[in-house]
Amino acid sequence: MSEQVAIVGSGLVGSAWALVFARAGWRVRLYDQEASQLAAAAARIADNAGEMVRHELLDDAPSVLGRIESRARLEDAVEGVSYVQESVFENADVKRTFYRRMDAVVGSHTIVGSSSSGIPASVFTEGLACASRCLIAHPINPPYVIPLVEICPTPWTDPSVVDRVWSLMSDAGMTPVRVTREIDGFIANRLQAALLWEAFRLLEGGYASAQDIDRTISAGLGRRWAFIGPFETIDLNAPRGLADYAARLGPGFFEFVKQGEPAQPWSDDVIAKAHDECRSRVEESELPARQAWRDRRLMALAAHLNRARTEIGS
Ligand SMILES: NC(=O)c1ccc[n+]([C@@H]2O[C@H](COP(=O)([O-])OP(=O)(O)OC[C@H]3O[C@@H](n4cnc5c(N)ncnc54)[C@H](O)[C@@H]3O)[C@@H](O)[C@H]2O)c1
């Protein structure tokens, strides 16, 4: 079904969402409180669409770009749309203030998904007229090449809204997962935080360099994680599956996991150690080029996974 969607907050994530929805054939209106951000978003979207064409992830960039337009006023952006993807700053007060403003202008059937990375939607939607139509739809950046979207309702989200956003995201080529009840950080950032805490702990203890800890993921564990997750990984790593793996390796893993001390904030020293090592490999001035390199690698990976999916039909 063809939808009309509004993206509110046209920074890094909002502009990336525009490509997801326009690629699916929907008309997209972009809004931002800063006119300069809207202009920057249009340029970024055109650049990214060009890269996607080069990686065979998009056939017809002009048509996709032709479905995206900007609106200077929030009222005009959300008028008549079936879905709003909120992507303003990750700050509870900013989101609360914004949602109160939007509540006054959004249509009575419009659904609102928030890109929030970790703040549950109940923190900023309580008491609003549109509250039962609000939930989290959290992407991993950039969503036009990374398909995951975490859908997390509030206690007052209408269950039919969850189903509706699930099918809307699936239709847009995303891979939704359901967070069945609210938790800070949802699933993705909690898993990411657990890994980061252990990485900093190993670095601080002098067990390996930051580069070698990175390589342990990029040349090791991460290779599998591009297409299977932690449960399937261990299910496939013992002759009789997951329970067999748990019996063989669970007790040993528990021995070193329980040695972990309670979480502490990352110390200034360990942050400096990791930062200096990263800067010795990539100077600060080279970061944009390295980010562009990462995005090209992600596009090549997405193209490869798309082809593999077509070939093996999974
Ligand atoms: N950057 C990421 O990797 C990432 C990934 C997933 C989710 N997110 C989430 O997406 C949201 C946006 O993050 P981002 O990285 O795009 O930030 P950003 O700073 O790039 O963009 C935020 C945009 O929102 C606009 N804005 C702020 N308040 C507004 C308001 N009241 N009305 C209209 N526009 C407003 C700003 O002008 C800015 O253009 C956050 O909730 C963030 O946690 C970010």
Ligand as a Chemical Component Dictionary entry (heavy atoms), coordinates in Angstrom:
data_LIG
# 
_chem_comp.id                   LIG 
_chem_comp.type                 NON-POLYMER 
_chem_comp.pdbx_formal_charge   0 
_chem_comp.three_letter_code    LIG 
# 
loop_
_chem_comp_atom.comp_id 
_chem_comp_atom.atom_id 
_chem_comp_atom.alt_atom_id 
_chem_comp_atom.type_symbol 
_chem_comp_atom.charge 
_chem_comp_atom.model_Cartn_x 
_chem_comp_atom.model_Cartn_y 
_chem_comp_atom.model_Cartn_z 
_chem_comp_atom.pdbx_ordinal 
LIG N1  N1  N 0  22.893 8.651  15.162 1  
LIG C1  C1  C 0  22.611 7.363  15.309 2  
LIG O1  O1  O 0  23.450 6.477  15.069 3  
LIG C2  C2  C 0  21.241 6.935  15.759 4  
LIG C3  C3  C 0  20.837 5.608  15.536 5  
LIG C4  C4  C 0  19.541 5.225  15.906 6  
LIG C5  C5  C 0  18.679 6.131  16.485 7  
LIG N2  N2  N 1  19.099 7.429  16.695 8  
LIG C6  C6  C 0  18.139 8.344  17.314 9  
LIG O2  O2  O 0  17.563 9.169  16.303 10 
LIG C7  C7  C 0  17.219 10.453 16.881 11 
LIG C8  C8  C 0  17.915 11.535 16.079 12 
LIG O3  O3  O 0  19.310 11.327 16.155 13 
LIG P1  P1  P 0  20.331 11.902 15.060 14 
LIG O4  O4  O 0  21.602 11.151 15.243 15 
LIG O5  O5  O -1 19.674 11.959 13.736 16 
LIG O6  O6  O 0  20.517 13.389 15.627 17 
LIG P2  P2  P 0  20.886 14.704 14.830 18 
LIG O7  O7  O 0  21.437 15.649 15.834 19 
LIG O8  O8  O 0  21.719 14.367 13.619 20 
LIG O9  O9  O 0  19.473 15.230 14.286 21 
LIG C9  C9  C 0  18.440 15.671 15.107 22 
LIG C10 C10 C 0  17.647 16.688 14.322 23 
LIG O10 O10 O 0  16.472 17.007 15.058 24 
LIG C11 C11 C 0  16.227 18.386 14.889 25 
LIG N3  N3  N 0  15.376 18.815 16.003 26 
LIG C12 C12 C 0  15.705 18.858 17.309 27 
LIG N4  N4  N 0  14.641 19.262 18.037 28 
LIG C13 C13 C 0  13.625 19.458 17.159 29 
LIG C14 C14 C 0  12.279 19.874 17.277 30 
LIG N5  N5  N 0  11.753 20.176 18.479 31 
LIG N6  N6  N 0  11.523 19.969 16.165 32 
LIG C15 C15 C 0  12.062 19.668 14.941 33 
LIG N7  N7  N 0  13.329 19.280 14.775 34 
LIG C16 C16 C 0  14.094 19.176 15.855 35 
LIG C17 C17 C 0  17.596 19.040 14.871 36 
LIG O11 O11 O 0  17.590 20.324 14.267 37 
LIG C18 C18 C 0  18.394 18.008 14.077 38 
LIG O12 O12 O 0  18.380 18.296 12.683 39 
LIG C19 C19 C 0  17.648 10.383 18.338 40 
LIG O13 O13 O 0  16.564 9.985  19.139 41 
LIG C20 C20 C 0  18.724 9.301  18.317 42 
LIG O14 O14 O 0  18.934 8.656  19.543 43 
LIG C21 C21 C 0  20.347 7.852  16.346 44 
# 
loop_
_chem_comp_bond.comp_id 
_chem_comp_bond.atom_id_1 
_chem_comp_bond.atom_id_2 
_chem_comp_bond.value_order 
_chem_comp_bond.pdbx_ordinal 
LIG N1  C1  SING 1  
LIG C1  O1  DOUB 2  
LIG C1  C2  SING 3  
LIG C2  C3  SING 4  
LIG C2  C21 DOUB 5  
LIG C3  C4  DOUB 6  
LIG C4  C5  SING 7  
LIG C5  N2  DOUB 8  
LIG N2  C6  SING 9  
LIG N2  C21 SING 10 
LIG C6  O2  SING 11 
LIG C6  C20 SING 12 
LIG O2  C7  SING 13 
LIG C7  C8  SING 14 
LIG C7  C19 SING 15 
LIG C8  O3  SING 16 
LIG O3  P1  SING 17 
LIG P1  O4  DOUB 18 
LIG P1  O5  SING 19 
LIG P1  O6  SING 20 
LIG O6  P2  SING 21 
LIG P2  O7  DOUB 22 
LIG P2  O8  SING 23 
LIG P2  O9  SING 24 
LIG O9  C9  SING 25 
LIG C9  C10 SING 26 
LIG C10 O10 SING 27 
LIG C10 C18 SING 28 
LIG O10 C11 SING 29 
LIG C11 N3  SING 30 
LIG C11 C17 SING 31 
LIG N3  C12 SING 32 
LIG N3  C16 SING 33 
LIG C12 N4  DOUB 34 
LIG N4  C13 SING 35 
LIG C13 C14 SING 36 
LIG C13 C16 DOUB 37 
LIG C14 N5  SING 38 
LIG C14 N6  DOUB 39 
LIG N6  C15 SING 40 
LIG C15 N7  DOUB 41 
LIG N7  C16 SING 42 
LIG C17 O11 SING 43 
LIG C17 C18 SING 44 
LIG C18 O12 SING 45 
LIG C19 O13 SING 46 
LIG C19 C20 SING 47 
LIG C20 O14 SING 48 
# 
